[in-house]
């Protein structure tokens, strides 16, 4: 099923700590401490870029190894799935909603891949990984507007064409173990 047919929800929680705590009086939170905490949370966005760069290195290495195996090492494809799943989960949390969408599409495409991969399957995985690299290199925050829409549309066409007549021969292991 193409992403257009699925409901993908990106949740950006509001930063509303001040509205949830008492100010003044016994047991109240110090507003200065609260402001410092909010700054720490905001600064995690910079850390995300470091984390995602590490994830991009890991997924690129796994892809290079998958390519070298001729697409026949399912453990490598499973590793790509898990890394993409992690990246998908983190992207929206730090304002990179397009990364979440691309990561989701990559995971869905991998789930639809047959037991025996062709060079086209491996190449398609590479297109998704290169798109993820571009999102971070260009700092494409949010949904990236028309550029992001065009990217997603193109990726969906790749996936749809590749998986239109194929079975569901590969099911990656649960990625709940790899959550950060």
C-alpha positions as CSV (number, residue, x, y, z in Angstrom):
1,X,0.0,0.0,0.0
2,X,1.4,3.4,-0.9
3,X,1.9,6.0,1.8
4,X,-0.9,8.1,0.2
5,X,-3.2,5.3,1.1
6,X,-2.0,5.1,4.7
7,X,-2.5,7.5,7.5
8,X,0.9,8.7,8.7
9,X,0.6,10.8,11.8
10,X,3.5,13.0,12.9
11,X,3.1,14.2,16.5
12,X,5.0,17.3,17.5
13,X,4.3,17.7,21.2
14,X,4.0,21.2,22.4
15,X,6.6,22.6,24.7
16,X,4.1,23.6,27.4
17,X,5.9,22.9,30.7
18,X,5.0,26.3,32.1
19,X,1.3,25.6,31.8
20,X,1.6,22.4,33.8
21,X,3.3,23.5,36.9
22,X,2.5,25.8,39.8
23,X,4.4,29.0,40.1
24,X,4.8,30.8,43.4
25,X,4.2,29.3,46.8
26,X,5.2,26.0,48.4
27,X,6.1,23.2,46.0
28,X,6.2,25.6,43.1
29,X,8.7,25.3,40.3
30,X,11.4,28.0,39.9
31,X,10.7,29.8,36.6
32,X,14.5,30.2,36.0
33,X,15.0,26.4,36.4
34,X,12.1,25.8,34.1
35,X,13.5,28.2,31.4
36,X,16.9,26.4,31.7
37,X,15.1,23.0,31.2
38,X,13.3,24.3,28.1
39,X,16.7,25.5,26.7
40,X,18.2,22.0,27.3
41,X,15.3,20.4,25.4
42,X,15.7,22.9,22.5
43,X,19.4,22.2,22.4
44,X,18.8,18.5,21.8
45,X,17.9,19.4,18.3
46,X,21.6,20.0,17.7
47,X,22.3,16.6,19.2
48,X,19.8,15.0,16.8
49,X,22.0,16.1,13.9
50,X,24.9,14.3,15.4
51,X,22.8,11.2,16.1
52,X,21.4,11.1,12.6
53,X,24.8,11.5,11.1
54,X,25.9,8.4,13.0
55,X,22.8,6.6,11.8
56,X,23.4,7.7,8.2
57,X,26.9,6.2,8.5
58,X,25.5,2.9,9.9
59,X,22.8,2.6,7.2
60,X,25.3,3.5,4.4
61,X,27.7,0.8,5.7
62,X,24.9,-1.7,5.8
63,X,23.8,-0.7,2.3
64,X,27.4,-1.0,0.9
65,X,27.6,-4.5,2.5
66,X,24.2,-5.4,1.1
67,X,25.3,-4.3,-2.4
68,X,28.5,-6.3,-2.1
69,X,26.5,-9.4,-1.1
70,X,24.4,-9.0,-4.3
71,X,21.4,-8.4,-2.1
72,X,21.4,-11.9,-0.7
73,X,22.2,-11.2,3.0
74,X,18.9,-10.7,4.7
75,X,20.6,-9.8,8.0
76,X,21.9,-6.6,6.2
77,X,18.4,-5.7,4.9
78,X,17.1,-6.3,8.4
79,X,19.8,-4.0,9.8
80,X,18.8,-1.3,7.2
81,X,15.2,-1.7,8.3
82,X,16.0,-1.2,12.0
83,X,18.2,1.8,11.4
84,X,15.6,3.4,9.2
85,X,12.9,2.7,11.8
86,X,15.0,4.5,14.4
87,X,15.6,7.4,12.1
88,X,11.9,7.5,11.3
89,X,11.0,7.7,14.9
90,X,13.5,10.4,15.8
91,X,13.0,12.7,12.7
92,X,9.6,14.1,13.6
93,X,10.6,14.6,17.3
94,X,13.2,17.1,16.1
95,X,11.3,18.8,13.3
96,X,12.5,16.6,10.4
97,X,9.1,15.4,9.4
98,X,10.2,14.5,5.9
99,X,12.8,12.2,7.4
100,X,10.0,10.4,9.3
101,X,8.0,10.1,6.1
102,X,11.0,8.8,4.0
103,X,12.0,6.4,6.8
104,X,8.4,5.1,7.0
105,X,8.3,4.5,3.2
106,X,11.6,2.7,3.3
107,X,10.4,0.4,6.1
108,X,7.2,-0.3,4.2
109,X,9.0,-1.1,1.0
110,X,11.4,-3.4,2.7
111,X,8.5,-5.3,4.3
112,X,7.1,-5.9,0.8
113,X,10.3,-7.2,-0.7
114,X,10.5,-10.8,-1.8
115,X,12.7,-13.4,-0.4
116,X,15.1,-13.2,-3.4
117,X,16.2,-9.6,-4.1
118,X,17.1,-8.3,-7.5
119,X,19.6,-5.6,-8.3
120,X,16.6,-3.3,-8.7
121,X,15.5,-3.9,-5.1
122,X,19.0,-3.1,-3.8
123,X,19.1,0.0,-6.0
124,X,15.7,1.2,-4.7
125,X,17.0,0.9,-1.1
126,X,19.9,3.1,-2.1
127,X,17.6,5.7,-3.5
128,X,15.8,6.0,-0.2
129,X,19.1,6.2,1.8
130,X,20.4,8.9,-0.5
131,X,17.2,10.8,0.0
132,X,17.7,10.6,3.7
133,X,21.2,11.9,3.4
134,X,19.9,14.8,1.3
135,X,17.3,15.7,3.8
136,X,20.0,16.1,6.5
137,X,22.6,17.7,4.2
138,X,20.1,20.3,3.1
139,X,18.6,20.7,6.6
140,X,15.1,20.0,5.2
141,X,13.0,20.6,8.3
142,X,9.3,20.1,8.5
143,X,7.8,18.5,5.4
144,X,10.1,20.6,3.2
145,X,7.2,22.1,1.2
146,X,7.0,21.3,-2.5
147,X,10.5,19.9,-2.6
148,X,9.6,17.4,0.1
149,X,6.3,16.6,-1.6
150,X,8.1,15.9,-4.9
151,X,10.7,13.7,-3.2
152,X,8.0,11.6,-1.5
153,X,6.0,11.3,-4.6
154,X,9.1,10.1,-6.5
155,X,10.0,7.6,-3.8
156,X,6.4,6.3,-3.6
157,X,6.5,5.7,-7.4
158,X,9.8,3.7,-7.0
159,X,8.3,1.6,-4.3
160,X,5.0,1.1,-6.0
161,X,6.6,0.0,-9.3
162,X,9.0,-2.3,-7.5
163,X,6.5,-4.0,-5.2
164,X,3.4,-4.0,-7.4
165,X,3.4,-7.6,-8.3
166,X,5.6,-9.1,-5.6
167,X,4.9,-11.2,-2.5
168,X,5.7,-10.5,1.1
169,X,8.7,-12.9,1.4
170,X,10.7,-10.9,3.9
171,X,9.6,-9.7,7.3
172,X,12.2,-7.9,9.3
173,X,12.6,-8.8,13.0
174,X,10.8,-6.5,15.4
175,X,12.6,-3.2,15.8
176,X,11.3,-2.5,19.3
177,X,14.7,-3.8,20.6
178,X,16.5,-1.0,18.7
179,X,14.6,2.0,20.0
180,X,16.8,4.8,21.5
